[in-house]
Amino acid sequence: MKLIGLNKKILFGTTLLLMILGLAVAFTTQNIVFMALKNQFKSCGINHARSIAANSLVDVLTMNTARLKKLAGNESVSKPDVAYIFITDFSGNVLAHTFHNGFPKGLLKANSLSGRNDPSIQLIDTGMGIVYDIACPIILDKSVIGQVRLGMKQSGIQKTIRLIGLVIMAVTLSMILIGIIIAGRFSALITKPISQLVRGIQSVQNGDFSARINTSSNDEVGVLAEAFNEMTGRLHGLVEEKKELTKFKERERIALDLHDGIAQNLVSIIKRVELCERLVKPDPEEALQELKVLKYKTKDILNETRQVIFDIKSHEEDHCGVLERLRTYLKDYESVNNIAVKIITAGLPDNVPAEKCGPIFYIITEALNNAGKHSLAKNVTLNIAQDKGVLKVSIEDDGLGFDVDSAKASASRCGKYGLAGMRQRAEDLGGKLSVHSAAGKGSIIGLEIPLV
């Protein structure tokens, strides 16, 4: 699933909000301006009509149509928004008009005062387009003696409204663009330390505890970054302590392996060499037998030395293939000990974590070495499987077997690690070791180690 960054979410949300607010403001402003211009346009038309009515009062009384035509013509020419002007008497007879092709029929009844003394406005459709038709009474001593009809073209105000609308839209879009830029910068200030924090957490997940977050913010994100830096610093210290402790334990383990295995066998070889020196002249046959025993002891030391080298090498690798290493190890093991080893695997992972690889390999090879040294076995079955994240190992031989309780007591008295060391290693990995054996019935060593 592809993740959408916080920066993009903030920017998208801010952009959407700005667009909605900007368009709403633009629409509302345009409507307000339209209504204001419309009212102003009507007011100007009414004032113009009243002015014509006042100037035509005397001429209507005297029926001076020539002066009325001149008045209407001059007013029409001086006002570009005027579509037409005509003046009637009290009976509705047209005294003067500005139509060049004759007075249009029906226009007289399109708007009327209906007995009122206030101007009347009607929006009508004429051959010149949509116009506001204003009927204004000509009043003498509170009596209506005629009326002035004035047609105001709407095209002019529409052009003005469109122009204002374009300006408002341009300003709105500019403000939205500026708002998006500011929101982008603002969201970057917020998300930059968070992105650093995410990268730092990913580094910790990958095992890099040296990751640090550099931020100068004095808000909650800055506090979180400082807490993260402190946490990674402590984790780094703990990891270094663990590494040193692991090195110390590994040195101690190698020393114990050398002391309990190779060193003691070398002491035994030295004693047998001294015995051969004493027997070589009086009893050559006995000396020859001791030399044969000495040869097998030397092979044991060689195997144990290889085991120690293998174990040291495994701790230098990041990951290891347990099965591959076992097969390499068993090539020499089978020839030296004259034991056939059968490996059965089921669901074994390709690689075992580095911190668990060495101890697991040690436990298995230690069990195999014990079978080669003490059990006189001819066959060993090595069963390795993985079940629900747990590595399960079974080492079964057909040798002489032994008393488990006696072996534990002997190991405790002598200070040797053998089974006790194997069990300790298993417990250090969060697992367990089981031993089942009896005299004449071989032995089975079981191992369970969690891999996660």
Order of alpha helices (4+ residues) and beta strands (2+ residues): alpha-alpha-alpha-beta-beta-beta-beta-beta-alpha-alpha-alpha-alpha-beta-alpha-beta-beta-alpha-beta-beta-alpha-alpha-beta-beta
